[in-house]
Amino acid sequence: MITLAQLEREVARRTGPFIQANQDTGVPTSSTTTSAIMPRLKTNALLGGPENLWLLRRSVLWDGTPTPMPVQDVDRERMVQTFDSGAGRVIVDRNWRDTMYPGELADFTHLHPSQELRVAVLAGLRRCFLDDTFLVQTTSGYGDIDLTSQVPWIVSPQQVTRAQYGWLKPVGEAPFGAHLLDGHVMLTGTSGSYAPADIWVTATRPHTSLVNLAYSATGPTADDDELMVDLDYAAAAGHIEAWHLFPGRMFAAAAGNLQATQEMAAREFTRQAMIWGPQADRTVAFTTVVGASSSGVVL
């Protein structure tokens, strides 16, 4: 399980300069409504700082604990206007309503946190799939079974990859077909409520529909929402989606060969999808009854 915040940070690392630093813990008054002092950023070297990056406040301290009060939405995002490297002072483009808390952690990202970074992350999650098996409720005789009404994330017949019979759990293969009717995916060929056992369906499910181990119509919306997806798989998907959605911003980040090119990002997503995406069915089974005919054992 990963959180949405973890995924966004990983995508941010791949899509441009990314920095994490916290407000000074020893001088509570060092933060103002327009600036914060971050000792981790102090340097006398002529290195690139956080200028023109977005400063994102996620309501967490440097040790991962929550801030005394959640950061208000109006204070969540700011762009860094100037940076004093000698003092480690970051000055933002417009006032915060509430100053940063002592020890509060900030993410510095190249993409706009809500309008670009999160958009790319959610688009990437729509590219990531898993195989999910569920018990079908059969309410009609030999008629078709409406899968979309039972499982809203099934929107295409191509998502349905397998049907099985079985009590308590799937055991034997079942004949099936899937087609679209009035925008709903219908399952046919399994005999409906006249089937010899319960019907279990396996379908390819987008990860946006599985948030906090429950169905979600919108995908994750909060930083601490949990996703059951491999971090590298989802981050690679978000990376290539950033190239598709915001090519100008990505070309700027990749200038000077300091970030991965679009071709490199596409190749990495392909590699991750081959590892973590749904795999071809490798089930091995006998096609006839094995054992005494009276036992009816099928393997």
C-alpha positions in Angstrom: 0.0 0.0 0.0 1.2 3.5 -0.9 -0.3 6.9 -0.2 -1.2 9.5 -2.8 1.4 11.8 -1.3 4.1 9.2 -1.7 3.1 8.7 -5.3 3.0 12.4 -6.1 6.5 12.9 -4.6 7.9 10.1 -6.7 6.4 11.5 -9.9 7.7 15.0 -8.9 11.2 13.6 -8.7 10.9 12.3 -12.2 9.3 15.4 -13.8 11.7 18.1 -12.7 13.7 19.5 -9.8 12.3 18.2 -6.5 13.4 19.3 -3.0 12.1 18.6 0.5 13.0 20.9 3.4 11.4 22.0 6.6 10.9 25.3 8.4 13.4 25.9 11.2 12.5 24.0 14.4 14.6 26.2 16.7 13.4 29.6 15.9 9.5 29.7 15.8 9.4 33.3 14.9 11.6 32.9 11.8 8.6 32.2 9.6 6.5 35.1 8.3 3.4 35.3 6.1 5.7 35.6 3.1 8.8 33.6 4.0 10.3 30.7 5.8 13.8 29.8 6.9 14.9 26.3 6.0 18.3 25.4 7.4 18.5 22.4 5.1 18.7 24.8 2.1 21.5 26.9 3.5 24.6 27.0 1.2 27.3 29.3 0.1 27.8 27.4 -3.1 26.4 28.7 -6.4 23.9 25.9 -6.9 20.4 26.0 -8.3 17.9 26.7 -5.5 14.1 26.5 -5.3 13.5 29.7 -7.3 10.4 29.3 -9.6 9.5 26.0 -8.0 6.1 25.4 -6.4 6.1 25.1 -2.6 3.6 22.6 -1.4 2.5 22.3 2.3 1.0 18.9 3.2 0.2 19.5 6.9 3.1 17.3 8.1 6.2 18.0 10.1 9.7 16.8 9.3 9.3 13.6 11.3 6.0 12.6 9.5 3.7 13.7 12.3 0.8 16.0 11.5 1.1 19.8 12.0 -0.7 21.2 15.1 -3.5 22.3 12.8 -4.2 21.3 9.2 -2.9 23.7 6.6 -5.8 25.6 5.0 -6.4 25.0 1.3 -5.7 28.7 0.6 -2.1 28.2 2.0 -1.3 24.9 0.4 0.4 26.1 -2.8 2.8 29.0 -3.5 5.5 29.7 -6.0 9.0 30.6 -4.7 9.7 34.1 -5.8 13.2 34.6 -4.4 15.7 32.6 -2.3 18.4 33.8 0.0 20.8 30.8 0.0 23.1 32.2 2.8 20.2 32.3 5.2 18.1 29.5 3.7 15.2 31.9 3.5 12.5 31.1 1.0 10.2 34.0 -0.1 6.9 33.1 -1.8 5.0 35.1 -4.4 2.0 35.9 -2.2 1.2 35.9 1.5 0.1 32.9 3.4 -2.9 33.3 5.7 -1.0 31.3 8.4 2.8 31.1 8.7 4.6 27.8 8.5 4.8 25.8 11.7 8.2 25.1 13.3 9.5 21.9 11.7 6.8 21.9 9.0 7.9 20.0 5.9 7.5 21.5 2.4 7.7 19.9 -1.1 9.2 21.9 -3.9 8.0 20.8 -7.3 8.5 21.8 -10.9 4.8 21.0 -11.9 1.9 22.9 -10.4 0.8 20.6 -7.5 -2.9 20.5 -8.2 -3.2 21.6 -11.8 -0.4 19.6 -13.3 1.2 17.1 -10.8 -2.0 15.6 -9.4 -3.6 15.6 -12.9 -0.7 13.6 -14.3 -0.7 11.2 -11.3 -4.5 10.5 -11.6 -4.1 10.0 -15.4 -1.2 7.6 -14.7 -3.3 5.6 -12.3 -6.0 5.2 -15.0 -3.2 3.5 -17.0 -2.4 1.0 -14.2 -4.5 -2.1 -13.9 -4.9 -5.2 -11.7 -6.9 -8.4 -12.1 -9.8 -8.4 -9.6 -12.2 -11.3 -9.0 -15.7 -10.9 -7.6 -18.9 -12.9 -7.0 -21.7 -12.1 -9.5 -25.2 -11.6 -8.2 -27.5 -13.6 -10.6 -31.0 -12.1 -10.6 -32.3 -13.4 -13.9 -32.7 -16.8 -15.6 -31.0 -17.4 -18.9 -30.8 -13.6 -19.5 -27.7 -11.5 -19.5 -26.2 -10.3 -16.3 -25.6 -6.6 -15.9 -22.0 -6.3 -14.6 -21.7 -2.5 -14.6 -24.7 -2.1 -12.3 -23.0 -4.4 -9.8 -19.4 -3.3 -10.3 -19.3 0.3 -11.7 -15.7 0.2 -12.7 -16.4 -2.3 -15.5 -17.2 -0.1 -18.5 -15.8 -2.1 -21.4 -16.4 -5.8 -22.5 -12.6 -6.1 -23.0 -12.2 -5.8 -19.2 -13.9 -9.2 -18.6 -11.2 -11.8 -18.9 -12.6 -14.9 -17.1 -15.7 -16.5 -15.7 -15.7 -19.4 -13.3 -18.2 -21.6 -11.4 -17.7 -22.5 -7.7 -19.1 -22.5 -4.2 -17.4 -20.1 -1.7 -14.6 -19.6 -4.2 -14.0 -20.0 -8.0 -13.2 -23.6 -9.1 -14.2 -24.5 -12.6 -14.1 -22.5 -15.8 -17.5 -21.2 -17.2 -18.4 -20.3 -20.8 -19.0 -16.6 -21.1 -19.4 -13.7 -23.4 -19.4 -10.0 -22.8 -21.0 -7.2 -24.8 -22.2 -3.6 -24.3 -25.9 -2.7 -23.9 -27.0 0.8 -23.3 -23.6 1.7 -21.8 -23.6 -1.3 -19.5 -21.3 -4.4 -19.8 -23.5 -7.5 -20.0 -22.3 -11.1 -19.2 -23.9 -13.9 -21.2 -23.5 -17.6 -21.7 -23.2 -18.6 -18.0 -26.9 -19.6 -17.6 -27.6 -16.8 -15.1 -29.4 -18.0 -12.0 -29.7 -21.5 -13.6 -25.9 -21.9 -13.5 -24.7 -25.1 -11.7 -22.9 -23.0 -9.0 -22.1 -19.4 -8.1 -20.5 -17.3 -10.9 -17.2 -15.6 -10.3 -15.9 -13.0 -12.8 -12.3 -11.8 -13.2 -11.9 -8.4 -14.8 -9.1 -5.9 -15.4 -9.6 -3.1 -12.9 -8.0 0.4 -13.0 -6.2 1.4 -9.9 -8.2 4.7 -9.7 -11.2 2.7 -8.7 -9.6 1.1 -5.6 -8.8 3.6 -2.9 -8.5 2.7 0.8 -9.5 -0.9 -0.2 -12.9 0.4 -1.3 -14.6 1.4 -4.6 -14.0 5.0 -5.6 -15.6 6.8 -8.5 -13.2 9.7 -8.4 -9.9 8.2 -7.5 -7.8 9.4 -4.6 -8.3 12.9 -3.4 -6.5 13.3 -0.1 -2.7 13.0 0.6 -3.2 10.0 2.9 -5.5 8.1 0.7 -4.0 4.6 0.2 -3.6 2.7 -3.1 -2.8 -0.9 -3.6 -0.3 -0.4 -6.5 3.4 -0.7 -6.9 5.1 2.7 -6.4 7.4 2.4 -9.4 4.6 1.2 -11.7 2.3 4.1 -10.8 5.1 6.6 -10.9 6.3 5.6 -14.3 2.7 5.9 -15.6 2.3 9.4 -14.0 5.7 10.4 -15.6 4.6 9.5 -19.2 1.2 11.1 -18.7 3.0 14.3 -17.7 4.8 14.2 -21.0 1.4 13.7 -22.8 -0.5 16.4 -20.9 2.2 19.1 -20.3 4.9 18.7 -23.0 6.1 22.3 -22.7 6.7 22.0 -19.0 8.4 18.6 -19.4 10.7 19.8 -22.3 11.7 22.7 -20.0 12.6 20.2 -17.2 14.5 17.9 -19.5 16.6 20.7 -21.1 20.2 20.0 -20.6 19.5 16.2 -20.2 18.9 16.7 -16.5 15.6 14.8 -16.6 14.4 11.7 -18.5 13.2 12.3 -22.1 9.8 11.2 -23.3 11.2 8.1 -24.9 13.0 7.1 -21.7 9.8 7.6 -19.7 7.8 5.5 -22.2 10.3 2.7 -22.1 10.3 2.7 -18.3 6.5 2.5 -18.1 6.5 -0.3 -20.6 9.0 -2.2 -18.4 7.0 -1.6 -15.3 3.7 -2.6 -16.9 5.2 -5.9 -18.1 6.1 -6.6 -14.4 3.1 -5.3 -12.5 0.3 -5.2 -15.1 -2.3 -8.0 -15.6 -0.6 -11.1 -16.9 -1.8 -13.6 -19.5 -3.8 -16.5 -17.9 -1.3 -19.3 -17.1 -3.9 -21.7 -15.5 -3.1 -25.4 -16.1 -6.0 -27.8 -15.6 -7.5 -31.1 -16.8 -10.4 -30.8 -19.2 -12.2 -33.9 -18.0 -13.2 -35.5 -14.7 -10.2 -37.1 -12.9 -10.8 -40.0 -10.4 -13.8 -42.3 -9.8 -16.9 -41.2 -11.7 -18.9 -41.2 -8.5 -16.6 -38.8 -6.9 -16.9 -36.1 -9.6 -13.5 -34.7 -8.7 -12.2 -32.2 -11.2 -8.7 -30.8 -11.1 
